[in-house]
Amino acid sequence: MNSRDKRRPEQPTRRRLLQGGLAGGLAALLGRPARAADPAPPTVPDWTHHLGPGVATHPYGQPSPHEQSVVRRYLPHIQPTRQASISFTPLQDLHGIITPNGLFFERHHAGVPQIDPEAHRLVIHGMVERPLMFSMRDLMRYPAVSRVHFIECAGNGAMEQRGAVNKALQFTHGMLSCAEWTGVPLKLLLREAGVRKGARWLLAEGADAAALARSFPLDKALDDALIVYAQNGERLRPEQGYPLRLLLPGWEGVANVKWLRRLEIGERPWETREETATYTDLLPSGKARQFTFVQEAKSVITWPCPEHPLPGRGRQLLRGLAWSGEGRIRAVDVTFDGGRNWRRARLSGPVLPKALTRFEIEWEWNGKQALLGSRAIDETGYVQPTLAQLRQVRGTNSMYHNNAIQTWLVHPDGEVEHVQLG
């Protein structure tokens, strides 16, 4: 062995990076061999040879055209018209915990009203000492708070209650989004109105053509309810309730009434269509659970998934989302064999109450069939149930609040299929 052999391996230099090509140079830096299939261009790319568009070419910023497939999607067979239907968030293509406003899922009952904010009013009346009416300018004078919370439709996963119907993550879980909401705590407005003794419930009514209304307990109004006018730093989009909506953190989406125009305070729930005919949980006994507001702990693996199969065997980083309407996520477990064994995943990023939480875990895939699933555990100790456990309690006739463990079947070729166990 000569003296050169005894020296430390020569360190990469700028000249070596350029001579060996970008792919080979980076491979040297990362300590791995370069692959012939590495896509790094050996020459200066075309886009560096000419000027790009100038500032304010798009006064409202637009995504790259290379991301044009990342959009909300609609299933025509769900409802007869778009005015009373749903669009789904592309969870499989998002990063972090905040959903961009243009991708936040939609649920409408009579289409999106086009409201003039200068003409819009919010009325608080009923069992109060001082009935009040607020313009948007009035509300903007109150102290504002900003909080990050998810909204999930109670029907998220409804089509999967009796079998694996949808073949894409976007359609099994896409009625879920998370945002930073800015507005006025509802308790401030109620304090000013003066709630009378004996009041226990509120009715929230929207200004859409359906005049959608939901009852909810006064305790929630005095806890963390918000009257929201902004989302992710800008005023609400029309499809999200512009200019004003109710936010009941952690509760089913329909209770977060959009285009809010009226709050009535009373002794008991109102007999609205939403309370008596929809958004109830039918049990095997024939009875129905009513006012099941809370979206219980739930999770889903977002990579891999049917839209994003595994590229090949070897080390993988599985990623997913977890959330709970009861508070913070405490832990997430992941199974690779259909629930026989579980491993604790790592929570990444902020862990906030009633917000989406990211998790990830390393996995060495040997190219064989695997059954992937995740289960969330929230700070109350509640553990996300299996589908069999959920059906044992609720049967198969319930349309809402499906928070069962989601299973992905990974085939030897890397393709991912939605299946159900038990």
Sequence and secondary structure as in RCSB ss.txt:
>XXXX:A:sequence
MNSRDKRRPEQPTRRRLLQGGLAGGLAALLGRPARAADPAPPTVPDWTHHLGPGVATHPYGQPSPHEQSVVRRYL
PHIQPTRQASISFTPLQDLHGIITPNGLFFERHHAGVPQIDPEAHRLVIHGMVERPLMFSMRDLMRYPAVSRVHF
IECAGNGAMEQRGAVNKALQFTHGMLSCAEWTGVPLKLLLREAGVRKGARWLLAEGADAAALARSFPLDKALDDA
LIVYAQNGERLRPEQGYPLRLLLPGWEGVANVKWLRRLEIGERPWETREETATYTDLLPSGKARQFTFVQEAKSV
ITWPCPEHPLPGRGRQLLRGLAWSGEGRIRAVDVTFDGGRNWRRARLSGPVLPKALTRFEIEWEWNGKQALLGSR
AIDETGYVQPTLAQLRQVRGTNSMYHNNAIQTWLVHPDGEVEHVQLG
>XXXX:A:secstr
  HHHHS      HHHHHHHHHHHHHHHHHTS   TT    SS  GGGSS    TTSSSS    GGGTT   EE 
TTTSSSGGG EEE  GGG  SS   GGGS EE SS      TTT EEEEEESBSS EEEEHHHHTTS  EEEEEE
EE TTTTGGGSSS    SHHHHH SEEEEEEEEEEHHHHHHHH B TT  EEEEEESSTT  EEEEEHHHHTTT 
EEEEEETTEE  GGGTTT EEE TTB GGGS SSEEEEEEESS    HHHHTSS EE TTS EE    B   EEE
EEESBTTB   SSEEEEEEEEEE TTS EEEEEEESBTTSS EE EEES   TTS EEEEEEEEE SS EEEEEE
EEETT  B   HHHHHHHHTT   S      EEEE TTS EEEE   
